[in-house]
Amino acid sequence: MGFYGYYRQPTVAEIRSQAEKTIRNAKKKGMIWEPVIIDGKKIATSWWGDAWCKNLERYADYGNRLERGRKYVRACAVVDLQISEGKVNSKVIGSSTKPYEIEININPLSKEKIRPIIKKCSGKLANAEALIAGKFPDELKELFIEKGGLFPTPKEIDFDCSCPDWADMCKHVAASLYGVGARLDKNPVLFFTLRGIDISEFIDAALANRVETMLENADSKSSRIMDKNEIDGLFGVL
């Protein structure tokens, strides 16, 4: 029987208290954990983090578990979260004194899927800083989150949790997925790592297309350039 018992859900205060205790114990043992700490009600505030969370909420498949996942991540129940290429590993406090182990696998984007996205970015990315900060035109934001864009669909996500909940998605997995959004606030580059995108290649290609477009425009005669007769007339030259 867990320390919360089987007949009620733990309160936010109980979850937070147990999470803090678990993290302290891990630290004493020399374990290096990276907990997800939420300040306030909003899980993510950056464009990448917020877009990640909104993408999760677009899919009805996850609807019945996401609300409890939000409760858990806000209570700082995600005591460790590690992001690598195509994978999220986390530890989440639940109804046991020992955190549950979660593994989430997300299909990396293939070059075939990335190539048309980069092509559509041509001339629209000012620089790498703008991409990382999420400061780019709305048309790109729509491109990134639409079907076939950068964000994963439910079919591209596979997960497993050590808890006894047999639901398709348990609250611990949901909390971990929201934890990814919070982590992207601190380091948006992790989004590209998770999706298996070489960010330098992505930026280089997008900016190279921008330069090529500028050079092509340089070879075209602008309608704003006056010819010699117009200049002579403007300055009264006979």
Secondary structure, DSSP 4 states (H G I P E B T S, - for coil): --TT-SSSPPPHHHHHHHHHHHHHHHHHTT---------SS-S--SHHHHHHHHHHHT-GGGHHHHHHHHHHHHTT-EEEEEEETTEEEEEE--SSSSPEEEEEEEPPPPHHHHHHHHHHTTTT---HHHHHHT-S-HHHHHHHHSTTSSSPPGGGEEEEESSS--SSS-HHHHHHHHHHHHHHHH-THHHHHHTT--HHHHHHHHHHHHHHHHHHHHTSPPTTS--HHHHHHHTT--
